[in-house]
């Protein structure tokens, strides 16, 4: 007749809980790292698209800097602050070379506190003009 200790169950009590307590923070860290990387990538993509929208509006025939800024801001407003804090610089027109440059900045939301990073995207496009 075997005793309680001889049935093989009594010696491993709680090992799974301790293993889970050791491994879970590392798993959680890697999941949050993946989420943070995805948020950063998405912020870069949204900033580039907003800059493109602004450049397309500003480079159009008779387009103004206000049109460019409004188009970029309108695109960023669709996210309702989920990306972080966006801002659009005043477009730069180089009339000598016939190009417009639109710059968009986004300070993305970071899960770990203390990180301060700004995503900046610039789009440079030729200005449309009438040539008889």
Rosetta blueprint (number, residue, H / E / L):
1 X L
2 X L
3 X L
4 X L
5 X H
6 X H
7 X H
8 X L
9 X L
10 X H
11 X H
12 X H
13 X L
14 X L
15 X H
16 X H
17 X H
18 X H
19 X H
20 X H
21 X H
22 X H
23 X H
24 X H
25 X H
26 X H
27 X H
28 X H
29 X H
30 X H
31 X H
32 X H
33 X H
34 X H
35 X H
36 X H
37 X H
38 X H
39 X H
40 X H
41 X H
42 X H
43 X H
44 X H
45 X H
46 X H
47 X H
48 X H
49 X H
50 X H
51 X H
52 X H
53 X H
54 X H
55 X H
56 X H
57 X H
58 X H
59 X H
60 X L
61 X L
62 X L
63 X L
64 X L
65 X H
66 X H
67 X H
68 X H
69 X H
70 X H
71 X H
72 X H
73 X H
74 X H
75 X H
76 X H
77 X H
78 X L
79 X L
80 X L
81 X L
82 X L
83 X L
84 X E
85 X E
86 X E
87 X E
88 X E
89 X L
90 X L
91 X L
92 X E
93 X E
94 X E
95 X L
96 X L
97 X L
98 X L
99 X E
100 X E
101 X E
102 X E
103 X E
104 X E
105 X E
106 X E
107 X E
108 X E
109 X L
110 X L
111 X L
112 X L
113 X L
114 X L
115 X L
116 X L
117 X L
118 X L
119 X E
120 X E
121 X E
122 X E
123 X E
124 X E
125 X E
126 X E
127 X L
128 X L
129 X L
130 X L
131 X L
132 X L
